[in-house]
């Protein structure tokens, strides 16, 4: 028996309630068939413009089908492959058992001949090798226009020569390497810095200090392990920035399949006052940092590498530009935020994830996995985020959020806390958008466990046109100082669904599942919401 959905709600409910019909099968246009006992369906209704039908189950859960999503309904027959509507416990078990979601990398584009970001377009004409040995360093090579000064194992290079390579190897627990380019010609300021098995600690400042405003090709040689550490305090130098274990005034263009271990006791791990790019052939980078793991001014671009960051501050912080992930693995454990794109200027801020895998854990109060004053766009790759601090958000976005693809797993816990900036209490949440949220593809799995917590909290509209979105809250409402903070799976001004599948569940209270302040408009897709253990 087909197309019962076109009948009136009363006729359809009468058919389903008939004692002869023990089971009802919901045939979806995506090939999935859902099964339910007719005994648990207690009412059926349509929305005002008859574009969706709502089935209510035992006063707990509701399934709202856009009529284009529900292909047909049949009864009693045994349908191979049919399954019950999933419950919250089904999703929680599946999410908690997932180690790493599937992801793919975006291929790095072939370099144009005039693209200075690529070392392939850089020609080395002269090289100098520095071999560190305890409290001394051996300098091999002499180039006109390059002056080398040493003090024990501390090296300062003053250069007016272009197309240089500086190769570092050996070990010193009291040494450093600084380059100052003095020529006004931009080409003469570019050089290649090759790490060839160097172990260098500077007790009084950066291990590597690059005072050049142009491109530096940082090459981590194959089959080498390189270790760099700064000091807990820096000896200040007039008119010279020193911000991390590796610091550069210009662009840092990182490549090479070796291993780089960085420990920062006084500054950031890697810092650029321009931008940082990780090439597709980047190897392993491990950073333990007192401040940010990676801090850059204009932008951060990553096409490859296996980067692990353990930071007492932020993981990757872009001060006034865009964060872009195309490939590789970025694994961060942070007290503050994981990924930051501009705390203040929405015009330059943006987070874009097209490939690769970002795995983020934050522990501090208001420690967000991804925070940006601009928009967030995910078209591919994977994001796995866990935040445990009070009022922390997995995604805290002041602009629009657009999810077009990829795999996203977000876990938020923690209690509400008073937010001095907003002069109000702030809850923990998986997704917080100060504007709009749109989902047109991909898979999103969200669990919020804290009292007063939110799964999704958008100030404006939520628009679902595709993909699969699962949102579960395990907490309950929270009261503090006379203020009641509601726990919600999906809290939004308006909700429009024209495709995709949405599950919005509360494990505590049916009314905690949905809070739509203005309007719900469904012309397609499926949304299932309510109480589910």
C-alpha positions as CSV (number, residue, x, y, z in Angstrom):
1,X,0.0,0.0,0.0
2,X,1.7,3.2,-1.2
3,X,1.4,7.0,-1.0
4,X,-0.7,7.0,2.2
5,X,1.1,10.2,3.0
6,X,-1.2,12.0,0.6
7,X,-4.3,11.2,2.6
8,X,-5.6,13.4,5.3
9,X,-4.0,13.1,8.7
10,X,-7.2,11.6,10.2
11,X,-7.5,8.9,7.5
12,X,-3.8,8.1,7.6
13,X,-3.8,7.8,11.4
14,X,-7.0,5.6,11.2
15,X,-5.2,3.2,8.9
16,X,-2.0,3.1,11.0
17,X,-4.1,2.6,14.2
18,X,-5.9,-0.4,12.7
19,X,-5.2,-3.4,14.8
20,X,-4.4,-5.4,11.7
21,X,-1.3,-3.3,11.1
22,X,1.4,-4.1,13.6
23,X,4.3,-2.4,11.8
24,X,4.7,0.6,9.6
25,X,7.6,1.2,7.2
26,X,8.7,4.7,6.2
27,X,10.4,4.5,2.7
28,X,12.7,7.5,2.3
29,X,13.9,8.7,-1.1
30,X,17.5,8.2,-0.1
31,X,17.0,4.4,-0.1
32,X,16.7,4.1,3.7
33,X,13.7,2.4,5.2
34,X,12.7,3.1,8.8
35,X,10.5,0.7,10.9
36,X,8.2,1.5,13.7
37,X,5.5,-0.3,15.7
38,X,2.1,1.2,14.9
39,X,1.4,1.0,18.7
40,X,3.8,3.8,19.5
41,X,2.5,6.3,16.9
42,X,0.0,8.4,18.9
43,X,-0.8,11.2,16.4
44,X,-0.1,12.5,12.9
45,X,-0.3,16.0,11.5
46,X,0.7,18.2,8.6
47,X,2.3,21.7,8.6
48,X,0.1,24.6,7.5
49,X,1.1,24.5,3.8
50,X,1.0,20.6,3.7
51,X,4.7,20.3,2.7
52,X,5.6,18.1,5.6
53,X,4.0,15.4,7.8
54,X,4.7,15.0,11.5
55,X,4.5,11.6,13.3
56,X,4.5,11.7,17.1
57,X,5.8,8.8,19.0
58,X,4.6,8.1,22.6
59,X,4.6,11.8,23.4
60,X,8.4,11.7,23.4
61,X,9.8,12.0,19.9
62,X,8.5,13.4,16.6
63,X,9.6,12.6,13.0
64,X,8.8,15.4,10.6
65,X,9.1,14.4,7.0
66,X,9.1,16.7,4.0
67,X,6.8,15.1,1.6
68,X,9.5,14.9,-1.0
69,X,11.7,12.9,1.4
70,X,9.0,10.3,2.3
71,X,8.6,8.2,-0.8
72,X,5.9,5.8,0.6
73,X,4.5,4.0,3.6
74,X,3.8,0.3,3.8
75,X,2.5,-2.0,6.5
76,X,3.2,-5.5,8.0
77,X,5.5,-6.9,5.3
78,X,9.0,-7.8,6.3
79,X,11.4,-5.4,4.6
80,X,15.0,-6.5,4.4
81,X,17.4,-3.8,5.6
82,X,14.7,-1.8,7.4
83,X,15.8,-0.5,10.8
84,X,14.2,1.4,13.7
85,X,14.6,5.1,14.0
86,X,18.0,5.6,15.8
87,X,17.9,6.7,19.4
88,X,20.2,9.0,21.3
89,X,22.1,6.0,22.8
90,X,22.7,4.6,19.3
91,X,24.3,7.9,18.3
92,X,26.3,8.3,21.5
93,X,27.7,4.8,21.3
94,X,28.7,5.3,17.6
95,X,30.3,8.7,18.2
96,X,32.2,7.6,21.3
97,X,33.5,4.6,19.5
98,X,34.8,6.6,16.6
99,X,38.5,7.2,16.8
100,X,39.3,9.3,13.8
101,X,36.7,10.2,11.1
102,X,37.5,9.6,7.4
103,X,39.0,12.5,5.6
104,X,40.9,13.4,2.4
105,X,43.5,16.0,1.5
106,X,43.2,18.6,-1.2
107,X,46.1,18.3,-3.7
108,X,48.5,21.1,-3.5
109,X,48.4,23.2,-6.7
110,X,51.4,23.0,-9.0
111,X,53.4,26.2,-8.6
112,X,53.3,28.9,-11.1
113,X,56.8,29.9,-12.3
114,X,56.5,33.3,-10.5
115,X,55.0,32.0,-7.2
116,X,57.6,32.8,-4.6
117,X,56.0,30.5,-2.0
118,X,57.5,27.5,-3.6
119,X,61.1,26.5,-3.0
120,X,61.0,24.9,-6.5
121,X,61.2,28.5,-7.8
122,X,64.1,29.4,-5.6
123,X,67.7,29.0,-6.9
124,X,70.5,28.4,-4.3
125,X,73.8,29.8,-5.5
126,X,75.8,29.9,-2.3
127,X,75.8,27.9,0.9
128,X,77.2,28.2,4.4
129,X,77.1,25.3,6.9
130,X,77.0,25.8,10.7
131,X,78.0,22.8,12.8
132,X,77.2,23.3,16.5
133,X,79.3,21.5,19.1
134,X,78.6,22.4,22.7
135,X,79.8,25.9,23.3
136,X,81.2,26.5,19.9
137,X,80.2,26.4,16.3
138,X,82.2,25.6,13.1
139,X,81.4,27.7,10.1
140,X,82.1,26.1,6.7
141,X,82.0,28.4,3.7
142,X,82.6,32.0,3.0
143,X,80.5,34.2,0.7
144,X,81.1,37.8,-0.3
145,X,78.3,40.0,1.1
146,X,77.7,37.6,4.1
147,X,79.3,38.4,7.5
148,X,79.2,35.8,10.2
149,X,79.7,36.7,13.9
150,X,79.9,34.1,16.6
151,X,79.9,34.3,20.4
152,X,80.4,30.8,21.7
153,X,77.7,28.9,19.9
154,X,75.5,32.0,19.3
155,X,75.6,32.9,15.6
156,X,74.6,36.2,13.9
157,X,74.6,36.4,10.1
158,X,74.5,39.8,8.4
159,X,73.8,39.4,4.7
160,X,73.4,41.5,1.6
161,X,73.7,38.4,-0.6
162,X,70.7,36.7,-2.3
163,X,70.0,33.1,-3.1
164,X,71.7,31.8,0.0
165,X,71.3,28.5,1.9
166,X,72.2,28.3,5.6
167,X,72.5,24.7,6.8
168,X,72.4,23.9,10.5
169,X,73.5,20.7,12.2
170,X,75.1,19.6,15.5
171,X,74.1,20.3,19.0
172,X,74.4,23.1,21.6
173,X,72.6,23.7,24.9
174,X,73.7,27.3,24.8
175,X,73.5,28.5,21.2
176,X,71.3,30.3,18.7
177,X,71.1,31.3,15.1
178,X,70.1,34.8,13.9
179,X,69.9,36.1,10.3
180,X,69.7,39.9,9.5
181,X,69.3,40.8,5.9
182,X,70.5,44.4,5.2
183,X,69.9,44.9,1.5
184,X,66.8,46.7,0.3
185,X,66.4,44.3,-2.7
186,X,63.6,41.8,-1.8
187,X,65.3,39.0,-3.7
188,X,68.4,39.4,-1.6
189,X,66.3,39.0,1.6
190,X,65.0,35.6,0.6
191,X,67.0,32.5,1.7
192,X,66.7,28.9,2.5
193,X,67.3,27.7,6.1
194,X,68.0,23.9,6.1
195,X,67.7,21.9,9.3
196,X,70.0,18.9,9.0
197,X,69.9,17.3,12.4
198,X,70.4,20.2,14.7
199,X,69.7,20.3,18.4
200,X,69.8,23.9,19.7
201,X,68.7,25.6,22.9
202,X,69.0,29.3,23.6
203,X,68.5,30.0,27.4
204,X,68.0,33.7,26.7
205,X,65.8,34.0,23.7
206,X,64.8,32.4,20.3
207,X,66.7,29.4,19.0
208,X,66.2,30.8,15.5
209,X,65.7,34.5,15.0
210,X,65.1,35.7,11.5
211,X,65.2,39.5,11.1
212,X,64.1,39.6,7.5
213,X,60.8,40.7,6.1
214,X,60.8,38.4,3.1
215,X,60.4,34.7,2.4
216,X,62.3,32.1,4.3
217,X,62.3,28.6,3.0
218,X,62.5,26.4,6.2
219,X,63.5,23.0,4.9
220,X,63.5,20.0,7.3
221,X,65.9,17.6,5.8
222,X,64.7,14.0,5.1
223,X,65.6,11.4,7.7
224,X,66.7,14.0,10.3
225,X,65.5,14.9,13.8
226,X,65.8,18.5,14.7
227,X,65.1,19.9,18.2
228,X,64.8,23.6,19.1
229,X,64.2,25.3,22.5
230,X,64.0,28.9,23.7
231,X,64.6,30.3,27.1
232,X,62.1,31.0,29.9
233,X,63.1,34.7,29.7
234,X,64.3,36.7,26.7
235,X,67.2,39.2,26.7
236,X,65.5,42.2,25.1
237,X,67.2,43.8,22.0
238,X,66.3,47.3,21.0
239,X,64.0,47.6,17.9
240,X,64.0,43.8,17.5
241,X,61.1,41.5,18.0
242,X,61.6,38.1,19.6
243,X,58.4,36.2,19.9
244,X,59.1,32.4,19.9
245,X,61.5,29.5,19.6
246,X,61.4,30.1,15.8
247,X,60.7,33.7,15.0
248,X,60.6,35.4,11.6
249,X,59.7,38.9,10.5
250,X,58.8,37.5,7.1
251,X,57.0,34.6,5.6
252,X,57.9,31.1,6.8
253,X,57.5,28.5,4.1
254,X,58.0,25.1,5.6
255,X,58.7,21.9,3.7
256,X,60.8,18.7,4.0
257,X,59.9,15.3,5.4
258,X,62.1,15.2,8.5
259,X,61.1,15.8,12.1
260,X,61.1,19.1,13.9
261,X,60.6,19.2,17.7
262,X,60.0,22.6,19.3
263,X,59.8,23.5,23.0
264,X,58.9,27.0,24.0
265,X,59.5,28.0,27.6
266,X,59.1,31.8,27.1
267,X,57.3,32.5,23.8
268,X,55.3,31.0,21.0
269,X,56.5,27.8,19.4
270,X,56.7,29.1,15.8
271,X,55.9,32.7,15.1
272,X,55.9,34.9,12.0
273,X,55.1,38.6,11.6
274,X,53.9,37.8,8.1
275,X,52.4,34.4,7.2
276,X,53.1,30.7,7.5
277,X,52.7,28.0,4.9
278,X,53.2,24.2,5.4
279,X,53.8,22.5,2.1
280,X,52.3,19.1,1.2
281,X,55.6,17.3,1.7
282,X,56.0,18.6,5.3
283,X,57.0,15.8,7.7
284,X,56.4,15.8,11.5
285,X,56.4,18.8,13.7
286,X,55.9,18.5,17.5
287,X,55.4,21.7,19.5
288,X,55.2,22.1,23.3
289,X,54.6,25.8,24.0
290,X,54.1,28.1,27.0
291,X,52.2,30.5,24.7
292,X,50.7,29.8,21.2
293,X,51.9,26.7,19.4
294,X,51.9,28.6,16.1
295,X,51.3,32.3,15.9
296,X,51.2,34.3,12.6
297,X,50.1,37.7,11.6
298,X,48.5,37.6,8.1
299,X,47.5,34.0,7.3
300,X,48.1,30.3,7.9
301,X,48.0,27.8,5.1
302,X,48.5,24.0,5.6
303,X,48.6,21.4,2.8
304,X,50.5,18.7,4.6
305,X,52.4,17.5,7.6
306,X,51.7,15.8,10.9
307,X,51.7,18.7,13.4
308,X,51.1,18.0,17.1
309,X,50.7,21.0,19.5
310,X,50.5,21.0,23.3
311,X,50.0,24.6,24.3
312,X,49.2,26.6,27.4
313,X,47.6,29.2,25.2
314,X,46.2,28.9,21.7
315,X,47.1,26.1,19.2
316,X,47.3,28.1,15.9
317,X,46.5,31.8,16.2
318,X,46.2,34.1,13.1
319,X,46.3,37.6,14.3
320,X,44.6,39.4,11.4
321,X,44.0,36.9,8.6
322,X,42.7,33.6,7.3
323,X,43.3,30.1,8.6
324,X,43.2,27.5,5.7
325,X,43.5,23.8,6.1
326,X,43.8,21.7,2.9
327,X,45.7,18.6,4.0
328,X,47.7,16.9,6.7
329,X,46.9,16.4,10.4
330,X,46.8,19.2,13.0
331,X,46.5,17.6,16.4
332,X,46.2,20.2,19.3
333,X,45.7,20.1,23.0
334,X,45.3,23.6,24.4
335,X,44.2,25.5,27.5
336,X,42.8,28.4,25.5
337,X,41.6,28.2,21.9
338,X,42.6,25.7,19.3
339,X,42.3,27.6,16.0
340,X,41.9,31.4,16.1
341,X,41.4,33.7,13.1
342,X,41.5,37.3,14.3
343,X,40.0,38.2,17.6
344,X,39.0,41.7,16.5
345,X,38.7,42.4,12.8
346,X,35.9,40.5,11.0
347,X,37.0,41.9,7.6
348,X,40.2,39.9,7.5
349,X,39.1,36.9,9.6
350,X,38.1,33.6,8.2
351,X,38.5,29.9,8.9
352,X,38.3,27.6,5.9
353,X,38.7,23.8,6.1
354,X,38.7,22.0,2.7
355,X,40.8,18.9,3.5
356,X,43.0,17.4,6.1
357,X,42.2,16.6,9.7
358,X,42.0,19.0,12.7
359,X,41.8,17.2,16.0
360,X,41.4,19.7,18.9
361,X,41.1,19.5,22.6
362,X,40.7,22.5,24.9
363,X,40.5,22.5,28.7
364,X,40.3,26.1,29.9
365,X,37.2,28.2,30.6
366,X,35.9,29.8,27.4
367,X,38.6,27.7,25.6
368,X,37.0,27.2,22.1
369,X,38.2,24.7,19.6
370,X,37.7,27.1,16.7
371,X,37.1,30.8,17.2
372,X,36.8,33.5,14.6
373,X,35.3,37.0,14.3
374,X,34.6,36.2,10.6
375,X,32.9,33.3,8.8
376,X,33.7,29.5,9.0
377,X,33.4,27.3,6.0
378,X,33.9,23.5,5.9
379,X,33.8,21.9,2.5
380,X,35.8,18.7,3.2
381,X,38.3,17.1,5.5
382,X,37.5,16.3,9.1
383,X,37.2,18.1,12.4
384,X,37.1,16.4,15.8
385,X,36.8,18.7,18.8
386,X,36.4,18.2,22.5
387,X,36.0,21.2,24.9
388,X,35.7,20.7,28.6
389,X,36.0,24.2,30.1
390,X,33.1,26.2,31.4
391,X,31.3,28.2,28.7
392,X,33.6,26.6,26.0
393,X,32.4,26.2,22.5
394,X,33.7,23.8,19.8
395,X,32.9,26.3,17.1
396,X,32.6,29.9,18.3
397,X,31.9,32.0,15.2
398,X,30.8,35.7,14.9
399,X,30.2,35.4,11.2
400,X,28.2,32.8,9.2
401,X,28.9,29.1,9.4
402,X,28.6,27.1,6.2
403,X,29.1,23.3,6.2
404,X,29.2,21.9,2.7
405,X,31.0,18.7,3.3
406,X,33.5,16.8,5.5
407,X,33.1,14.9,8.8
408,X,32.7,16.9,12.0
409,X,32.5,15.4,15.5
410,X,32.0,17.9,18.3
411,X,31.9,17.2,22.1
412,X,31.2,20.0,24.6
413,X,30.9,19.8,28.4
414,X,31.3,22.3,31.2
415,X,28.9,24.5,33.1
416,X,27.8,28.1,32.2
417,X,29.9,31.0,33.5
418,X,29.5,34.7,33.7
419,X,30.9,36.4,30.6
420,X,32.3,39.9,31.4
421,X,32.4,40.9,27.7
422,X,28.7,40.0,27.1
423,X,27.5,41.0,30.6
424,X,25.6,37.8,30.7
425,X,25.9,34.1,31.4
426,X,27.4,32.0,28.7
427,X,26.8,28.3,28.2
428,X,29.0,25.6,26.8
429,X,28.0,24.6,23.2
430,X,29.1,22.5,20.3
431,X,28.2,25.3,17.8
432,X,27.7,29.0,18.5
433,X,27.0,31.3,15.5
434,X,26.3,35.0,16.0
435,X,24.8,35.0,12.5
436,X,23.6,32.1,10.3
437,X,24.3,28.4,10.1
438,X,23.8,26.6,6.8
439,X,24.4,22.8,6.2
440,X,24.3,21.5,2.7
441,X,26.4,18.4,3.0
442,X,28.8,16.4,5.1
443,X,28.2,14.6,8.4
444,X,28.0,16.4,11.8
445,X,27.8,14.6,15.1
446,X,27.4,16.8,18.2
447,X,27.0,15.9,21.9
448,X,26.7,18.5,24.6
449,X,26.8,17.1,28.2
450,X,26.9,20.1,30.5
451,X,23.9,21.5,32.3
452,X,22.6,24.6,30.5
453,X,24.6,23.5,27.5
454,X,23.6,23.9,23.9
455,X,24.2,21.6,20.9
456,X,23.6,24.4,18.3
457,X,22.9,28.0,19.2
458,X,22.5,30.4,16.3
459,X,21.3,34.0,16.7
460,X,19.8,34.2,13.2
461,X,18.7,31.4,10.8
462,X,19.5,27.8,10.5
463,X,19.2,26.4,7.0
464,X,19.5,22.7,6.2
465,X,19.5,21.7,2.6
466,X,21.6,18.5,2.7
467,X,23.9,16.4,4.8
468,X,23.3,14.6,8.1
469,X,23.2,16.5,11.4
470,X,22.9,14.8,14.8
471,X,22.6,16.9,17.9
472,X,22.3,15.5,21.4
473,X,22.2,17.2,24.8
474,X,22.6,15.2,28.0
475,X,22.3,18.0,30.5
476,X,19.3,19.8,32.0
477,X,18.4,23.4,32.6
478,X,20.8,25.4,34.9
479,X,19.9,28.0,37.5
480,X,22.4,30.5,39.0
481,X,21.7,33.8,40.8
482,X,18.1,33.8,39.8
483,X,19.0,33.3,36.1
484,X,17.7,30.1,34.3
485,X,19.9,28.9,31.5
486,X,18.1,26.5,29.2
487,X,19.6,23.4,27.9
488,X,18.8,23.0,24.1
489,X,19.8,20.7,21.4
490,X,18.9,23.2,18.7
491,X,18.3,26.8,19.6
492,X,17.8,29.2,16.7
493,X,15.8,32.1,15.5
494,X,14.4,30.3,12.5
495,X,14.8,26.8,11.0
496,X,14.4,26.0,7.3
497,X,14.7,22.4,6.1
498,X,14.6,21.6,2.4
499,X,16.8,18.5,2.4
500,X,19.1,16.4,4.5
501,X,18.5,14.6,7.8
502,X,18.5,16.1,11.3
503,X,18.3,14.4,14.6
504,X,17.8,16.8,17.6
505,X,17.6,14.8,20.8
506,X,17.6,15.5,24.5
507,X,18.2,12.6,26.9
508,X,16.5,14.5,29.8
509,X,13.4,16.4,28.6
510,X,11.5,16.6,25.3
511,X,11.2,20.4,25.4
512,X,14.9,20.7,25.5
513,X,15.3,19.4,22.0
514,X,14.1,22.3,19.9
515,X,13.8,26.0,20.6
516,X,12.7,27.9,17.4
517,X,12.0,31.5,18.3
518,X,10.5,32.6,15.1
519,X,9.5,30.2,12.3
520,X,9.9,26.6,11.2
521,X,9.6,26.0,7.5
522,X,10.0,22.4,6.1
523,X,9.7,21.6,2.5
524,X,11.9,18.5,2.4
525,X,14.3,16.3,4.4
526,X,13.7,14.7,7.8
527,X,13.9,16.2,11.2
528,X,13.5,13.9,14.2
529,X,13.4,15.6,17.6
530,X,12.4,15.2,21.2
531,X,13.2,13.0,24.2
532,X,15.4,9.9,23.5
533,X,17.2,7.8,26.0
